Amino acid sequence: MFSTKMHKQDSNKLRGRSAIEAAHAGVTVEDESRLDSAISHLYGVDNEEAIEIHANYHLDKILASLTRRARENGMKSQVIADRVKHLDVPGVAYQVAKGKLTEAAADDALFRGLSTIENSGKADDRFSIYG
């Protein structure tokens, strides 16, 4: 499924984030882990760099979502930046890129971690699953 999308992208000459975004449309968790080779082909890079590009794509999306949710819950930007340093966001993004974790689950887990840090170790049982 995703290789067909990637070949269509080649003809449309999408680049950067828009190319990866288009390749992710409708991708299942199982397909997620196979996108690295398609990214490697699209950018003409080796598999290791493709893995990094893919993980960074998810890192950006996860950080944006986490920041949005934290702001909606009253956390200030500087506080968010300070607290996020204590979370393994790059590791979680890598797990998403490998198809071991969905982006929504990653966002929820990280938000819960952020809430726990903000509340001095007490978990906020009122957090909303998937947004």
N, C-alpha and C positions, 0 to 999 in steps of 0.2 A: 504494500500500500504506500508506504512512505517513499520508496525508491521511485515510484511513478511520479509522485509529487516533486521529488528532487529533480527528475529529468525535465518535467514541465518548467520548473524554476530555471534550469539552465537556459532554456530557450527564451525565457522572459528576462534573463540577466538580473535577477534580484541579487542584492548584495547585503552583507552585514546582517544586522538583526532582523530585517524584513525577510531575508532568505531563510533564516533559522525559524522564524515565527511561522512562515508558510509551511515549512516542512513539519512543524509540530501540530498543525491543524488536524484534529481527529486521530492523533497517534495514541495507541494504547500503551499501557505500562510495559507490556512485552516488547513493543516496537521501540520504545524509548531507548533501551540499551543498544539497539542496532543502528541508531541514528549517527553514531560516531563515524562509521565508514562512509555514510552519505555526506557528512560534513567534510570529511577528509577529501572526498572527490570534488565537492563543490568549491572548496578553497584551495585545493592543490597542496595540501599539507599532509604530514605523516599522521598516523593514528594517534600518537601521543598528544600532538598539538590539537587535533580534532577533539579529543576528550576534554582538553582544557577549555577550548572554545565553547563546547557544549555545557560544561559545568559552569562556566562564567555566565552564559546565557541564563541558566536557572538561578544562579547567585543574584544577578540583577533583578530578576522577577521576584524572587523571594524577599530580598531586602526592600523592594518597593512595596510589596504587600504587607510586610511586617511593619514598616514605617507608617503606612496608611492606617493599619489597625491600631497601632499604639497611639497615634495622634487622635484617632476617633475616641479612644479611651482616656484622653486627657493628658497624655505624656508629651512633654516638650521635646523639641528636636535634639537639643544638646543631651538631654537625659537618655533619649533613645540611642544616640551615638555612643554614649558612655556604656550603656548596658549591653548593647549588641556585641561589644568587644569580648564579653564573657561567654558568648554562645559560639558554638562551632558551626556557623552558618556556611562556610565553604565546604565543610565535610558533609553537611546535610544536602547542599546543592549537588555535590558529587553523587550522593546516593540517589537523588532524583534523576540525574542524568543517566545513571546506570539502570534505572527502572526498578529500583528496590524500594522506593518510597514515592508516593504521589506528591505533587507540589502542594496540594491542599493539606495533606497530612503534615508535610514539612512545616507549612505556615502555622498550623495549629500547635504543633509541638514547640516550635520556636517562640510563638506568642505566649504559650503557657510558661516557657522558661523565662521569657522577658518579664512576665507578670510576677513570677516567683521572685526574681531578683528585685523588682520594684517594691514588692510587699515583704521584703526582708525574710525570704525563705518560706512564706506561707503561700500555698497555691490558691489561686482564685478559681473556685469551683463554678463560677458563673460564666466562664469563657465560652464563646460561641464556636461550635464546630463548623468549619468551612465558611468562615466569613462572618 
